[in-house]
């Protein structure tokens, strides 16, 4: 396990506010770490990068597909996107170098999940 995986596990998964998480390197355009069993397909990583850099208005209007599920946009700005569907939610937070994406289940409090991801 590398340091990023350890950080995801210790900073997010162990809090039980987030189900899965991954870190996408924006410049390399690929996932550089993820929690156990959370496989983010390359096209989903690219969609998130594109959403932040060129497509935020469209994401606000139409939502986003991630891992073959459609998510409706709840909040989006230049540094974060918060989406949900009947099965749970998706949070993406962008820094200069990385995008941190995390999922949470129906029974979790979305605001706590967003706060946990943004804090990390």
C-alpha positions in Angstrom: 0.0 0.0 0.0 1.4 3.4 -0.9 1.1 6.6 1.1 -1.9 7.9 -0.9 -3.8 4.7 -0.3 -3.0 4.8 3.4 -4.2 8.4 3.5 -7.4 7.5 1.8 -8.0 4.6 4.2 -7.0 6.6 7.4 -8.5 9.9 6.4 -11.7 8.8 4.8 -12.7 5.2 4.9 -12.1 4.7 8.6 -14.4 7.6 9.4 -17.2 5.6 7.8 -18.4 8.8 6.1 -17.2 7.6 2.7 -17.5 4.2 1.1 -14.8 4.4 -1.5 -12.3 6.9 -2.7 -9.6 7.5 -5.4 -7.0 10.1 -6.3 -6.7 11.2 -9.9 -3.5 12.9 -11.0 -4.7 15.7 -13.4 -1.5 16.1 -15.3 -0.9 12.3 -15.8 -4.7 11.9 -16.5 -4.9 8.7 -14.5 -5.8 7.3 -11.1 -2.8 7.1 -8.9 -4.4 5.6 -5.8 -7.7 4.1 -4.7 -9.2 2.3 -1.8 -9.4 -1.5 -2.0 -11.8 -2.7 -4.6 -12.6 0.7 -6.0 -11.6 0.6 -9.6 -12.1 3.9 -11.5 -12.1 3.3 -15.2 -9.8 5.6 -17.2 -12.8 7.2 -19.1 -14.4 8.1 -15.7 -11.1 9.8 -14.6 -11.0 11.7 -17.8 -14.7 12.7 -17.5 -14.0 14.2 -14.0 -10.9 16.1 -15.3 -13.0 17.4 -18.2 -15.9 18.3 -16.0 -13.7 20.6 -13.9 -11.8 22.2 -16.7 -14.3 22.7 -19.4 -17.7 21.4 -18.6 -18.9 22.6 -15.2 -22.0 24.3 -16.5 -23.1 21.2 -18.4 -22.5 19.1 -15.2 -24.7 21.5 -13.3 -27.5 21.1 -15.8 -27.2 17.4 -16.8 -25.3 15.7 -14.1 -22.6 13.2 -14.7 -22.2 9.5 -15.5 -19.7 7.7 -13.3 -19.2 3.9 -13.3 -22.3 3.4 -15.4 -24.6 5.3 -13.1 -26.1 8.7 -13.6 -25.7 11.3 -10.8 -27.7 14.5 -10.5 -25.6 17.6 -9.6 -26.4 19.1 -6.2 -23.5 21.6 -6.1 -20.6 22.5 -8.4 -18.0 25.2 -8.3 -14.4 25.4 -9.7 -13.1 23.2 -6.9 -15.8 20.8 -6.0 -18.7 18.8 -7.4 -21.3 17.1 -5.3 -23.7 14.7 -7.1 -26.3 12.1 -6.0 -28.6 9.4 -7.2 -31.0 7.0 -5.5 -28.2 4.7 -4.6 -25.9 7.2 -2.9 -23.6 10.1 -3.8 -20.4 11.1 -5.5 -18.1 13.9 -4.3 -15.1 15.2 -6.3 -12.7 17.9 -5.0 -10.0 19.4 -7.2 -6.6 20.8 -6.1 -4.0 22.1 -8.5 -2.6 18.6 -9.0 -5.2 16.1 -8.0 -8.9 15.3 -8.0 -10.1 13.3 -5.0 -13.3 11.4 -5.8 -15.4 9.6 -3.2 -18.7 7.7 -3.0 -21.1 7.4 -0.1 -24.2 5.3 0.5 -27.9 6.3 1.0 -27.8 6.1 4.8 -24.8 8.5 5.1 -25.2 12.3 5.7 -24.0 14.0 2.4 -22.8 17.2 4.2 -20.5 15.1 6.4 -19.1 13.2 3.4 -18.5 16.5 1.5 -16.8 18.0 4.6 -14.6 14.9 5.0 -13.4 14.9 1.4 -12.8 18.6 1.3 -10.9 18.5 4.6 -8.6 15.7 3.3 
